[in-house]
Amino acid sequence: MRSRFRSDRGLTVRMGITLFLLGLLYVGFVAALIALLKSWVLVVVIVALLFGAQYWFSDRIALFAMRGRIVERDDYPELHGVVDRLSALADMPKPVVAVSAMDMPNAFATGRNPDNAVICVTTGLLRRLEPAELEGVLAHELSHVAHKDVAVVTVASFLGVIAGLLVRFAFYSQIFGGRRDQNTLAVLTVVMAVSAAVYAISFLLIRALSRYRELAADRAAALLTGRPSALASALTKVTGDIARIPTKDLRTAQAFNAFYFTPAFGAEPGVGRFFATHPSLEQRLDQLGRISAELGEAALPGKS
């Protein structure tokens, strides 16, 4: 079923290209492992099991990691009311609603498709945002669900996860594996090198896609609600509040930055922005400012 979120050809093309390139990388990676480990059955079975677990249980894994719990309408009637309205406006199934008892103001969407989606907000976000701002954030997350980019990023990140695990396995095998012959050590070294290269390439591809998908979700949310200024206000408020939260309190959230409304570590300076999961606050506000002008809305916060 198609939602009323406008189709985004740029996002679709970028997701397709990223998945194609990652697919080529995936085939080469598996072929290299089979050649090195001499057991294609073992490699295929392990990879298939891990992929299936990540794809089918990504929503549960994310909720567990972020201490989120599914909430009913009686618990959070206002939150459910906003999700109800936006789902009806977008003509899409209402996702499961969850809340995480964290002071960090943020939100994320997860799930393999619109019929199996979860939108989770933190108590810190609910406490800080006005109703219109919260609506903008939830519309942003619904856009991720409607465009299926939650599933795409989950699938795309799988290869990097496997490569990262293999790097660790090979590293610790060399350190704690005891006495080994030269052939075994050579195989482990090559596995580590190949896995590290695959991880690095997939990391860069996913980061580039992630930055664009955030801009696409901002644009879709602004057009759906007709209030880009409310989304801009939420972005400004949340980004500023996150910058004041001690880094040590954000470390558990770092692994899920690609799924968040705004990254848990704020803006990346200098070269670091090329490795960021999100575009800069300035980029996002500039885009919302252009949309606001197109819609004839009042000036955005911080804009003249």
NUMILUM-312432 format. One record per residue: x, y, z of N, C-alpha, C in turn; residue in three letters; residue number from 1. Coordinates in steps of 0.2 Angstrom, whole numbers. Layout:
// residues N
X,Y,Z,X,Y,Z,X,Y,Z,ALA,NUM
...
//
This chain:
// residues 304
4,-6,0,0,0,0,4,6,0,MET,1
3,11,-4,7,17,-5,4,22,0,ARG,2
8,26,4,6,31,8,6,38,5,SER,3
3,43,8,3,50,5,9,53,6,ARG,4
14,50,9,21,54,9,23,54,1,PHE,5
25,60,-1,28,60,-8,33,56,-9,ARG,6
33,52,-15,39,48,-17,45,53,-18,SER,7
51,50,-16,57,54,-16,62,50,-21,ASP,8
62,52,-27,66,48,-32,73,48,-30,ARG,9
76,54,-28,83,55,-26,84,49,-20,GLY,10
80,49,-15,81,44,-10,81,37,-13,LEU,11
76,35,-17,75,29,-20,82,27,-24,THR,12
84,32,-28,90,30,-32,96,29,-28,VAL,13
97,33,-23,103,32,-18,102,26,-14,ARG,14
96,24,-12,96,18,-9,97,12,-13,MET,15
95,12,-20,96,7,-24,104,6,-26,GLY,16
107,12,-27,114,12,-29,118,9,-23,ILE,17
116,11,-17,120,9,-11,119,2,-10,THR,18
113,-1,-11,112,-8,-10,116,-12,-15,LEU,19
116,-9,-21,119,-13,-27,127,-13,-25,PHE,20
130,-8,-23,137,-8,-22,138,-12,-16,LEU,21
134,-12,-11,135,-16,-5,134,-24,-7,LEU,22
129,-25,-11,128,-32,-14,134,-35,-17,GLY,23
137,-31,-21,144,-33,-25,149,-34,-19,LEU,24
149,-30,-14,154,-30,-9,153,-37,-5,LEU,25
146,-38,-4,144,-44,0,146,-50,-4,TYR,26
145,-51,-10,147,-57,-14,154,-58,-14,VAL,27
158,-52,-15,165,-53,-14,168,-55,-8,GLY,28
164,-53,-3,166,-54,4,165,-61,6,PHE,29
159,-64,4,158,-71,5,162,-76,1,VAL,30
163,-74,-5,168,-78,-9,175,-78,-6,ALA,31
177,-72,-3,184,-72,0,184,-77,6,ALA,32
179,-76,10,178,-81,16,178,-88,14,LEU,33
174,-90,9,174,-97,7,181,-99,5,ILE,34
184,-95,1,191,-97,-2,196,-98,4,ALA,35
195,-93,9,200,-94,15,199,-99,20,LEU,36
192,-100,21,190,-105,27,189,-112,24,LEU,37
189,-112,17,188,-119,14,181,-122,16,LYS,38
176,-119,18,170,-122,19,164,-117,18,SER,39
162,-118,12,156,-113,9,150,-114,13,TRP,40
149,-120,15,142,-122,19,142,-118,25,VAL,41
148,-119,29,148,-115,36,147,-108,35,LEU,42
151,-105,30,150,-98,29,143,-96,27,VAL,43
140,-99,23,133,-97,20,128,-98,26,VAL,44
129,-103,30,124,-105,35,125,-99,41,VAL,45
131,-98,43,132,-93,48,130,-86,46,ILE,46
131,-84,40,129,-77,37,122,-77,36,VAL,47
119,-82,34,111,-82,33,108,-82,40,ALA,48
110,-85,45,107,-85,51,108,-78,55,LEU,49
114,-75,54,115,-68,57,110,-63,53,LEU,50
110,-64,47,106,-59,43,99,-60,45,PHE,51
96,-66,45,89,-67,47,88,-64,54,GLY,52
92,-65,58,91,-62,65,91,-55,65,ALA,53
95,-52,61,95,-44,61,89,-42,58,GLN,54
87,-45,52,82,-42,48,75,-43,52,TYR,55
74,-49,55,67,-51,58,67,-48,65,TRP,56
72,-47,68,72,-45,75,75,-38,77,PHE,57
76,-34,72,79,-28,73,75,-23,77,SER,58
69,-24,77,65,-19,81,65,-21,88,ASP,59
65,-28,90,66,-30,97,73,-28,99,ARG,60
78,-29,95,85,-28,97,86,-21,99,ILE,61
83,-16,95,84,-9,96,80,-7,102,ALA,62
74,-9,103,70,-8,109,73,-10,115,LEU,63
76,-16,115,80,-19,121,86,-15,123,PHE,64
90,-13,117,96,-9,119,94,-2,121,ALA,65
89,1,119,87,8,121,82,8,127,MET,66
81,2,130,77,2,136,70,4,134,ARG,67
67,3,128,61,5,126,55,0,128,GLY,68
49,2,129,44,-2,131,38,0,127,ARG,69
34,-5,124,28,-3,121,23,0,126,ILE,70
20,5,124,15,8,128,8,9,125,VAL,71
3,8,129,-4,8,127,-7,15,127,GLU,72
-13,16,124,-16,23,123,-17,26,130,ARG,73
-19,21,135,-21,24,142,-15,27,145,ASP,74
-9,24,143,-3,27,147,0,33,144,ASP,75
-1,34,137,1,40,134,-4,42,129,TYR,76
-10,45,131,-15,46,126,-13,52,121,PRO,77
-9,57,123,-7,62,119,-3,60,113,GLU,78
2,56,115,7,53,110,3,48,105,LEU,79
-1,44,108,-5,40,103,-9,44,98,HIS,80
-12,49,101,-16,54,97,-13,57,91,GLY,81
-6,59,92,-2,62,87,-1,57,82,VAL,82
1,51,84,3,45,79,-3,43,75,VAL,83
-9,43,79,-15,42,75,-17,47,70,ASP,84
-16,53,71,-18,58,66,-13,58,60,ARG,85
-6,57,62,-1,57,56,-2,51,52,LEU,86
-3,45,55,-4,39,51,-10,40,47,SER,87
-16,43,49,-22,44,45,-20,49,39,ALA,88
-17,54,41,-15,59,36,-10,56,31,LEU,89
-6,52,33,-1,49,28,-4,42,24,ALA,90
-10,40,27,-13,34,24,-9,28,24,ASP,91
-6,27,30,-2,21,31,-4,18,38,MET,92
-2,11,39,-4,8,45,0,12,51,PRO,93
-4,12,57,-1,15,63,4,10,66,LYS,94
10,13,67,15,9,70,14,8,77,PRO,95
18,3,80,18,2,87,21,8,90,VAL,96
19,10,96,21,16,99,25,13,106,VAL,97
31,16,106,35,14,112,38,20,115,ALA,98
40,20,122,43,25,125,50,22,129,VAL,99
55,26,128,61,24,132,62,29,138,SER,100
63,26,144,64,31,149,71,33,150,ALA,101
73,38,145,80,41,145,79,48,144,MET,102
83,52,148,83,59,148,85,62,141,ASP,103
89,59,137,91,61,131,85,62,126,MET,104
84,68,124,79,69,119,80,67,112,PRO,105
76,61,111,77,58,104,71,54,102,ASN,106
71,51,96,66,47,94,69,43,88,ALA,107
67,37,87,69,33,81,63,28,79,PHE,108
64,26,73,59,21,70,63,15,68,ALA,109
60,9,69,63,3,67,58,-2,65,THR,110
60,-7,62,55,-12,59,56,-14,52,GLY,111
55,-20,49,57,-21,43,52,-19,37,ARG,112
46,-17,39,41,-14,34,36,-10,38,ASN,113
32,-6,34,26,-2,38,22,-6,42,PRO,114
21,-12,40,16,-17,44,19,-19,51,ASP,115
26,-19,51,29,-21,57,34,-16,60,ASN,116
31,-10,60,36,-4,62,34,-2,69,ALA,117
39,1,72,39,4,79,42,11,79,VAL,118
39,15,82,41,22,83,42,23,91,ILE,119
48,24,93,50,25,100,52,32,101,CYS,120
50,35,106,52,42,109,55,41,116,VAL,121
59,46,118,62,46,124,57,50,129,THR,122
57,49,135,54,53,140,57,60,140,THR,123
63,61,138,67,67,138,64,71,132,GLY,124
62,68,127,59,72,121,52,74,123,LEU,125
48,69,125,41,71,127,41,77,132,LEU,126
46,77,137,46,83,142,48,89,139,ARG,127
52,89,133,55,96,131,51,99,125,ARG,128
47,95,121,44,98,115,37,100,116,LEU,129
35,105,112,28,107,112,24,102,107,GLU,130
18,102,107,14,97,103,16,98,96,PRO,131
16,104,93,18,105,86,25,102,84,ALA,132
29,103,89,36,101,88,37,93,88,GLU,133
33,90,93,33,83,93,29,80,87,LEU,134
24,83,84,21,81,78,26,81,72,GLU,135
30,86,72,36,86,67,41,81,67,GLY,136
43,79,73,47,74,74,44,67,72,VAL,137
38,66,75,35,59,73,33,59,66,LEU,138
32,64,62,31,64,55,37,62,52,ALA,139
43,65,54,50,63,52,51,55,52,HIS,140
49,53,58,50,45,59,45,41,55,GLU,141
39,44,54,35,40,50,37,40,42,LEU,142
40,45,40,43,45,34,48,40,32,SER,143
52,39,37,57,33,37,54,27,36,HIS,144
48,26,40,44,20,39,41,19,32,VAL,145
38,25,30,35,24,23,39,23,17,ALA,146
45,26,18,50,25,12,54,19,13,HIS,147
53,15,18,56,8,19,64,9,20,LYS,148
66,15,22,73,16,23,76,13,29,ASP,149
71,12,34,73,8,40,76,1,39,VAL,150
72,-2,35,74,-9,33,80,-9,28,ALA,151
81,-4,24,86,-3,19,93,-2,24,VAL,152
93,2,28,98,4,33,100,-3,37,VAL,153
95,-6,39,96,-12,43,100,-17,39,THR,154
97,-18,33,100,-23,28,107,-21,26,VAL,155
108,-14,25,114,-12,22,120,-12,28,ALA,156
118,-11,34,122,-11,40,125,-18,41,SER,157
121,-23,39,122,-30,41,129,-32,39,PHE,158
131,-31,33,138,-32,30,143,-30,35,LEU,159
143,-23,37,148,-20,41,148,-24,48,GLY,160
142,-26,50,142,-29,57,146,-36,57,VAL,161
145,-40,51,148,-46,50,156,-45,50,ILE,162
157,-40,46,165,-38,45,168,-36,51,ALA,163
164,-32,55,167,-30,61,168,-36,66,GLY,164
163,-40,66,164,-46,71,169,-51,69,LEU,165
170,-52,62,176,-56,60,183,-53,61,LEU,166
183,-46,61,189,-43,63,191,-44,70,VAL,167
186,-44,74,187,-45,82,189,-52,83,ARG,168
185,-57,79,187,-64,80,194,-66,78,PHE,169
196,-63,72,203,-65,69,208,-61,74,ALA,170
207,-55,77,211,-52,81,212,-56,87,PHE,171
207,-58,91,207,-62,97,210,-69,96,TYR,172
209,-72,90,211,-78,88,219,-78,88,SER,173
222,-73,85,229,-72,85,232,-71,92,GLN,174
228,-67,96,231,-66,102,231,-71,107,ILE,175
225,-74,107,223,-80,112,223,-87,110,PHE,176
225,-87,103,224,-94,100,229,-99,102,GLY,177
234,-97,106,240,-102,107,244,-103,101,GLY,178
248,-108,101,252,-110,96,248,-112,89,ARG,179
250,-109,84,247,-110,77,253,-111,72,ARG,180
251,-114,67,256,-115,61,255,-109,57,ASP,181
260,-108,53,261,-102,49,255,-101,44,GLN,182
252,-106,41,247,-106,37,240,-103,40,ASN,183
239,-106,46,233,-103,50,234,-96,52,THR,184
240,-94,54,241,-87,55,240,-82,49,LEU,185
242,-85,43,242,-81,37,234,-81,35,ALA,186
230,-86,36,223,-86,34,220,-81,39,VAL,187
221,-81,45,218,-76,50,220,-69,48,LEU,188
226,-68,46,228,-61,45,225,-59,38,THR,189
224,-63,33,220,-61,27,213,-60,29,VAL,190
210,-64,33,203,-63,35,202,-56,38,VAL,191
207,-55,43,206,-48,46,207,-42,41,MET,192
211,-43,37,213,-37,32,207,-37,27,ALA,193
204,-42,25,198,-42,20,192,-39,24,VAL,194
191,-41,30,185,-39,34,186,-32,36,SER,195
192,-29,37,193,-22,39,191,-18,33,ALA,196
194,-20,27,192,-16,21,185,-16,19,ALA,197
181,-22,20,174,-22,19,171,-18,24,VAL,198
173,-18,30,169,-14,35,170,-6,34,TYR,199
176,-4,32,177,3,30,173,5,24,ALA,200
173,1,19,169,3,13,162,4,14,ILE,201
159,-2,18,152,-2,19,150,4,24,SER,202
155,6,29,154,11,33,153,18,30,PHE,203
157,19,25,157,26,21,150,26,17,LEU,204
149,20,14,143,20,9,136,21,14,LEU,205
136,18,19,130,19,24,129,26,26,ILE,206
135,29,28,135,36,31,132,40,26,ARG,207
135,40,20,132,44,14,125,44,13,ALA,208
122,37,13,115,36,12,111,39,18,LEU,209
114,38,24,111,40,30,110,48,30,SER,210
115,51,28,114,59,28,108,61,24,ARG,211
108,58,18,103,60,13,96,58,15,TYR,212
95,52,18,89,50,21,86,54,26,ARG,213
90,57,30,88,62,35,85,68,32,GLU,214
89,71,27,86,77,24,79,75,20,LEU,215
79,69,17,73,67,14,67,66,19,ALA,216
68,64,25,63,63,30,61,70,33,ALA,217
66,74,33,64,81,35,59,84,30,ASP,218
61,84,24,57,87,19,50,83,18,ARG,219
50,77,19,43,74,19,39,75,25,ALA,220
42,76,31,38,78,37,36,85,36,ALA,221
40,89,34,38,96,33,32,97,28,ALA,222
32,94,23,27,94,18,20,91,20,LEU,223
21,85,24,15,82,27,11,86,32,LEU,224
15,89,36,12,93,42,10,100,40,THR,225
14,102,35,13,109,32,16,114,37,GLY,226
20,112,42,23,116,47,31,115,48,ARG,227
35,117,43,42,116,43,45,120,49,PRO,228
42,125,51,45,129,57,45,125,63,SER,229
39,121,64,39,117,70,44,112,70,ALA,230
46,109,65,51,104,64,58,107,65,LEU,231
59,113,63,65,117,64,66,118,71,ALA,232
61,120,74,61,122,81,63,116,85,SER,233
60,110,84,62,104,87,69,102,86,ALA,234
71,103,80,78,101,78,83,106,82,LEU,235
82,112,83,86,117,86,86,115,94,THR,236
80,114,96,80,112,103,83,106,105,LYS,237
82,101,102,84,94,103,92,94,102,VAL,238
95,97,97,102,97,96,105,101,101,THR,239
102,107,103,105,110,109,105,107,116,GLY,240
100,103,117,99,100,123,104,94,123,ASP,241
105,90,118,109,84,117,117,87,119,ILE,242
118,93,116,125,95,117,127,96,124,ALA,243
122,97,128,123,99,135,123,92,140,ARG,244
121,87,137,121,80,140,128,77,141,ILE,245
131,75,147,138,73,147,139,67,142,PRO,246
145,67,139,146,62,134,145,55,137,THR,247
147,54,143,147,47,146,140,44,146,LYS,248
135,49,147,128,47,147,125,45,140,ASP,249
129,47,135,127,46,128,130,39,125,LEU,250
135,37,128,139,31,125,135,25,123,ARG,251
130,23,127,126,18,125,121,19,119,THR,252
120,25,117,116,27,112,120,27,105,ALA,253
126,28,106,130,29,100,129,24,94,GLN,254
128,18,96,127,12,90,121,13,86,ALA,255
116,17,89,110,18,85,109,25,82,PHE,256
115,29,82,114,35,79,111,36,72,ASN,257
112,31,68,110,31,61,102,31,61,ALA,258
99,28,67,92,28,67,88,34,70,PHE,259
92,38,74,89,43,78,87,49,74,TYR,260
83,53,77,80,59,74,86,64,73,PHE,261
90,64,78,97,68,78,102,64,82,THR,262
108,65,80,114,60,83,115,62,90,PRO,263
116,57,94,117,57,101,124,61,103,ALA,264
128,62,98,134,66,100,135,73,96,PHE,265
129,75,94,129,82,91,133,82,84,GLY,266
135,88,82,138,90,76,145,87,76,ALA,267
147,85,70,154,82,69,158,88,66,GLU,268
164,90,69,168,95,66,173,93,61,PRO,269
174,98,56,180,96,51,178,90,47,GLY,270
183,86,46,183,80,42,178,75,45,VAL,271
177,75,51,172,71,54,165,71,51,GLY,272
163,77,48,156,77,46,155,72,40,ARG,273
161,70,36,160,65,31,159,58,34,PHE,274
160,57,40,158,51,43,152,51,47,PHE,275
149,57,47,143,57,52,137,54,49,ALA,276
132,52,53,126,48,51,121,54,49,THR,277
121,60,51,116,65,50,120,71,46,HIS,278
116,75,42,119,81,40,119,86,46,PRO,279
122,91,45,123,96,50,116,100,51,SER,280
116,103,57,110,106,59,109,112,54,LEU,281
114,115,52,113,121,47,110,118,40,GLU,282
112,113,38,110,110,32,102,108,32,GLN,283
100,106,38,93,104,39,89,110,40,ARG,284
91,115,43,88,121,44,87,125,38,LEU,285
92,125,34,92,128,27,87,125,23,ASP,286
87,119,23,82,115,18,75,117,21,GLN,287
74,117,27,67,118,30,65,125,29,LEU,288
70,130,29,69,137,27,66,138,20,GLY,289
69,134,15,67,134,8,60,132,8,ARG,290
58,126,11,52,123,11,47,128,14,ILE,291
49,131,20,44,136,23,43,142,18,SER,292
48,144,14,46,150,10,42,148,4,ALA,293
42,141,2,38,139,-3,31,138,-1,GLU,294
30,137,5,23,136,8,20,142,11,LEU,295
25,148,11,22,154,13,22,155,20,GLY,296
26,151,24,25,150,31,30,156,34,GLU,297
29,157,41,33,162,44,40,160,44,ALA,298
45,165,46,52,163,46,53,158,51,ALA,299
58,154,50,60,149,55,64,152,60,LEU,300
65,148,66,69,150,72,76,151,69,PRO,301
79,157,71,85,159,70,86,161,63,GLY,302
81,162,59,82,164,52,78,171,51,LYS,303
81,175,47,78,182,46,73,182,41,SER,304
//
